[in-house]
């Protein structure tokens, strides 16, 4: 053997050693028919066959039976022979019957003359990669199904410029667009015009690009132009090298949640306001009661003083001024009691159109010629149940407020409408028909803070000395006592509307009571009586006693209910005049005992409150504080005539 032949042999041996040493690839030779003519260690490891088991056999044994039936082995050899190379992937079968995913390359082998003498086949086991790819495919499919299956959230992708690139079922349900209608369109299509002009969409994308995330709540638009309150999150999506690919956006319609939260906050605020007003009402009512007693002492003392002396003109003027001050104080007290819902009211059916028509002249004089009053009243409106005198005061208060809101003049509209389902608009009202009386002006209106505090006691926007701040509080108290409601609507610069919701009077109830109760005639003069005066306030008691004595009556005085019972047990009494609010034993409790033990004695109950305890008798004569000698004389006449029907004044 010459040197060149030895070198070639050594080269072939080295090549064979190299191929046999490779274990990550199956490398073997096939003859022209596809029979195996060589086998390396990698092939034994992959396929599980030793060389002696496969040499001389056809390589199709490594294919699945269905692939053999389809002729895939022959097609691979034919393609390699014709095209110079075959490459593909597919399932192959090991000796033990298990399968693996193979990457296969088949190269034709030709002699120096170009004739085909066989094939070189290289196979690599890619099962792990195939499984990973399959798992990734399944995961992506599951994720797509998950995203598409979500209907409560709009989940979609955008490119780096903010154009929609994917669209799920939730996005279609919430926003109303089909995928073919919105893919390719810009994010800004979902924003209201004012937000687009303010650059909100661009700001959202820029924030997500810079910080990786953007979250906000606000109004968004549907395809049909309607709005919904949305919670939106935008996340930046980046590649492995950190470059921005696009954005993922999740939007949720939280309109109902927002409305529920606002309703809850409003309910909490209303509850807090109601509790505050109730506490303030209790305090105000107590203060008004005590102030009533003081006013009564001053007023009665001045009346008595006028009759006991002959004052000079200057002294008479001073006394008259003092009496005028007590009357103004009494008016203020009535407003305080109205706010605290303790004023004395005479409820009766009131035709609002007749009432307002009767007070038109007075109303016009009160507000001046610069304000034009218009009325809008449908025909045949039913009557409402309220106190007509207090209703007149309430309307005057509202009209004067409207006048003050229109310093340059304007139109004041007074009208009414029937509301058969008032409780739907205002759940706190009863399920019955109401009349809504409205007073609408064209004034400067109120901002939200002013409107919120408008009915609070002593709150006023007028200058010092131009208002007590109790006008609207009085109206609100009247509405509450009338089982109605005061509602204010106002927009700054667009005027204010005050609505008085009043229950419809039950037809015939008051008239029937009038028909069956015919009061006896009052006597022109009452004979001297033995009167028992009861009051825990010594100032009031002293003035009551002096007024009774001026009328010619014989008076016994008691500072408590217990002392009054002692007097009754010892003396003959013709009449009892007692205060209601006394410690230990109230006037109504004293009346119950007197009715049981001395049923023939008339009783007059003096009080500044409209409501008596539930256990108090309904037929008790009531005398409103503060009272003067004339009111006291009238109530005594009624008491001695047996009339308890008109017991409120």
Order of alpha helices (4+ residues) and beta strands (2+ residues): alpha-beta-alpha-alpha-alpha-alpha-beta-beta-beta-alpha-beta-alpha-alpha-alpha-alpha-beta-beta-beta-alpha-alpha-beta-alpha-alpha-beta-beta-alpha-beta-alpha-beta-alpha-alpha-beta-beta-alpha-beta-alpha-beta-alpha-beta-alpha-beta-beta-alpha
